[in-house]
Amino acid sequence: MNKMNYDVVVCGGGVAGVAAALAAARKGARTCLLEKEYALGGLATLGLIVIYLPLCDGAGTLMSGGIAEELLKCSLRYGPGDIPDVWTKENASVEERATKRYRVQYNAASFMIAAEELLLSEGVNIFYDSRITDVMCKDNRISSVLLETKFGKRLVNGRSFIDATGDADLCWLAGEETVNDSTNRRTGWYFSYDGNDLKLNTLSDPLYKAIPADSRLYSGISIEDISQHCIDGRKMILNHLQKMKEEGNPSIYPLIIPTFPGFRMTRRLAGSFEFSEDKHERCWFSDAIGMIGNWKRSGPRYSIPYRAIKASKNTNLFAVGRCCCADKSGWDLTRVIPTCAVTGEAAGVAAAILSENEEQPKIQELQETLVKNGVLLNPELFTKQI
Ligand SMILES: Cc1cc2nc3c(=O)[nH]c(=O)nc-3n(C[C@H](O)[C@H](O)[C@H](O)COP(=O)(O)OP(=O)(O)OC[C@H]3O[C@@H](n4cnc5c(N)ncnc54)[C@H](O)[C@@H]3O)c2cc1C
């Protein structure tokens, strides 16, 4: 069997995987990114989730810099879309910045192309059509992952591994404890066109109240369930279009529909420490690897601990993006695009350090490297120390 050897193996090429691969390669690691689809971005491009939620706290303070901010700019590189001017204007006051959140809507095609260009320019080897189906472990370490490709199986050896699959596939295959949260409902983000207007329609059954009688829950971890979610999502889009036609827009049609299932949560790492929205507002963790705001409310601030991205059993495995370790409340913050970039970047640097030194990264070294790379880590913004 054809074998490949890398320092850092990033599994999954959504926003979290892109950030991880970028950070690892910049730290000097021979890095590959394995992706089962044929483009980068996952939900954020193929799933048409084209809203990069805020990098700020809503009260005028930037929380997420580094690759999280770089990818926001990257998403706009080939247009259209602009950063709110209070966030581009030099010397804008905190009060001015509090008037507008630092978020953008981008074009999925532009982001896909720009993200790929960026990774290639940093020397990341990208392999598409590469589905990870198994892992080889020894002495509490992963030694390789097995890929199913169109042309047979391939083995990829690595010194450290990053699970950016969104579904914690790697963690699950490697025997880590995982948790599945079957709280997904029907979704269908799509673009319609009627000859004049191009419109993003963000269809989603409500999660908590006024749930339609024909709505159901989906786990997203069996092919039956995944297939039904895709089928039901497309029916939802058709029903929506039919309604638009009946309401006086007869020329409307679906222009772009998602080619990636719109699951918010499937499976995540149940690691040694759960990040929590409910418990950790304004808490500074001594092992913080990044900071975020709250996309739902202005004001709250959070730091993300290294413990939340570190696997428990396998010493060279990290889980990032929507599959890092968080409780039910915390997951609603860790799953969004900016936080996926934050956890991805930290894991990329940590994995590169681990691969180089063959020992666990020291928190101080990790934090210093992240800060050097533009990540914001400021304990003074927090009121409680943990
Ligand atoms: C309906 C809905 C609305 C949302 N709205 C917003 C919003 O407005 N703004 C926002 O910021 N966030 C939003 N989110 C959340 C956000 O889009 C995602 O959680 C985030 O993009 C996830 O990024 P990720 O990299 O962790 O995972 P994913 O985007 O899921 O990427 C995982 C990648 O891994 C690949 N992969 C998976 N398994 C394997 C395997 N076994 N082998 C190889 N490759 C594999 C996948 O193909 C994919 O490319 C929304 C989500 C949903 C579902």
The ligand as a Tripos MOL2 file, in Angstrom:
@<TRIPOS>MOLECULE
LIG
   53    58     1     0     0
SMALL
NO_CHARGES

@<TRIPOS>ATOM
      1 C1        -27.8930   25.5710    9.5840 C.3       1 LIG1
      2 C2        -26.6070   26.1190   10.1140 C.ar      1 LIG1
      3 C3        -26.4280   27.4930   10.2520 C.ar      1 LIG1
      4 C4        -25.2320   28.0090   10.7220 C.ar      1 LIG1
      5 N1        -25.0540   29.3530   10.7690 N.ar      1 LIG1
      6 C5        -23.8320   29.8670   11.0360 C.ar      1 LIG1
      7 C6        -23.5310   31.2510   10.8130 C.ar      1 LIG1
      8 O1        -24.4010   32.0440   10.4020 O.2       1 LIG1
      9 N2        -22.2560   31.6770   11.0600 N.ar      1 LIG1
     10 C7        -21.2840   30.8600   11.5720 C.ar      1 LIG1
     11 O2        -20.1680   31.3410   11.8530 O.2       1 LIG1
     12 N3        -21.5330   29.5430   11.7850 N.ar      1 LIG1
     13 C8        -22.7560   29.0240   11.4730 C.ar      1 LIG1
     14 N4        -22.9760   27.6770   11.5730 N.ar      1 LIG1
     15 C9        -21.9180   26.8130   12.1140 C.3       1 LIG1
     16 C10       -20.7000   26.6660   11.1980 C.3       1 LIG1
     17 O3        -21.0320   26.8410    9.8470 O.3       1 LIG1
     18 C11       -20.0370   25.2940   11.3050 C.3       1 LIG1
     19 O4        -20.1830   24.7320   12.5700 O.3       1 LIG1
     20 C12       -18.5430   25.4180   10.9850 C.3       1 LIG1
     21 O5        -18.4010   25.9190    9.6670 O.3       1 LIG1
     22 C13       -17.9010   24.0740   11.1700 C.3       1 LIG1
     23 O6        -16.5710   24.0740   10.7340 O.3       1 LIG1
     24 P1        -15.6550   22.7890   10.9680 P.3       1 LIG1
     25 O7        -14.4040   23.0360   10.2180 O.co2     1 LIG1
     26 O8        -15.5670   22.4710   12.4020 O.co2     1 LIG1
     27 O9        -16.4860   21.5690   10.3470 O.3       1 LIG1
     28 P2        -17.0660   21.3100    8.8930 P.3       1 LIG1
     29 O10       -17.3840   22.5580    8.1920 O.co2     1 LIG1
     30 O11       -18.1180   20.2830    9.0780 O.co2     1 LIG1
     31 O12       -15.8280   20.6730    8.1200 O.3       1 LIG1
     32 C14       -15.4430   19.3310    8.3010 C.3       1 LIG1
     33 C15       -14.6980   18.8950    7.0460 C.3       1 LIG1
     34 O13       -14.2050   17.5740    7.2560 O.3       1 LIG1
     35 C16       -14.5230   16.7540    6.1280 C.3       1 LIG1
     36 N5        -14.6670   15.3840    6.6410 N.ar      1 LIG1
     37 C17       -15.6110   14.9260    7.4960 C.ar      1 LIG1
     38 N6        -15.4080   13.6150    7.7680 N.ar      1 LIG1
     39 C18       -14.3140   13.2650    7.0580 C.ar      1 LIG1
     40 C19       -13.5920   12.0280    6.9200 C.ar      1 LIG1
     41 N7        -13.9580   10.9200    7.5750 N.pl3     1 LIG1
     42 N8        -12.5120   11.9980    6.0950 N.ar      1 LIG1
     43 C20       -12.1290   13.1330    5.4260 C.ar      1 LIG1
     44 N9        -12.7670   14.3180    5.5090 N.ar      1 LIG1
     45 C21       -13.8400   14.3800    6.3390 C.ar      1 LIG1
     46 C22       -15.8210   17.3440    5.6020 C.3       1 LIG1
     47 O14       -16.0300   17.0030    4.2550 O.3       1 LIG1
     48 C23       -15.6150   18.8460    5.8370 C.3       1 LIG1
     49 O15       -14.9910   19.4740    4.7490 O.3       1 LIG1
     50 C24       -24.1760   27.1300   11.1020 C.ar      1 LIG1
     51 C25       -24.3450   25.7510   10.9570 C.ar      1 LIG1
     52 C26       -25.5320   25.2410   10.4440 C.ar      1 LIG1
     53 C27       -25.6770   23.7690   10.2630 C.3       1 LIG1
@<TRIPOS>BOND
     1     1     2 1
     2     2     3 ar
     3     2    52 ar
     4     3     4 ar
     5     4     5 ar
     6     4    50 ar
     7     5     6 ar
     8     6     7 ar
     9     6    13 1
    10     7     8 2
    11     7     9 ar
    12     9    10 ar
    13    10    11 2
    14    10    12 ar
    15    12    13 ar
    16    13    14 ar
    17    14    15 1
    18    14    50 ar
    19    15    16 1
    20    16    17 1
    21    16    18 1
    22    18    19 1
    23    18    20 1
    24    20    21 1
    25    20    22 1
    26    22    23 1
    27    23    24 1
    28    24    25 2
    29    24    26 1
    30    24    27 1
    31    27    28 1
    32    28    29 2
    33    28    30 1
    34    28    31 1
    35    31    32 1
    36    32    33 1
    37    33    34 1
    38    33    48 1
    39    34    35 1
    40    35    36 1
    41    35    46 1
    42    36    37 ar
    43    36    45 ar
    44    37    38 ar
    45    38    39 ar
    46    39    40 ar
    47    39    45 ar
    48    40    41 1
    49    40    42 ar
    50    42    43 ar
    51    43    44 ar
    52    44    45 ar
    53    46    47 1
    54    46    48 1
    55    48    49 1
    56    50    51 ar
    57    51    52 ar
    58    52    53 1
@<TRIPOS>SUBSTRUCTURE
     1 LIG1         1 GROUP 0 **** ****
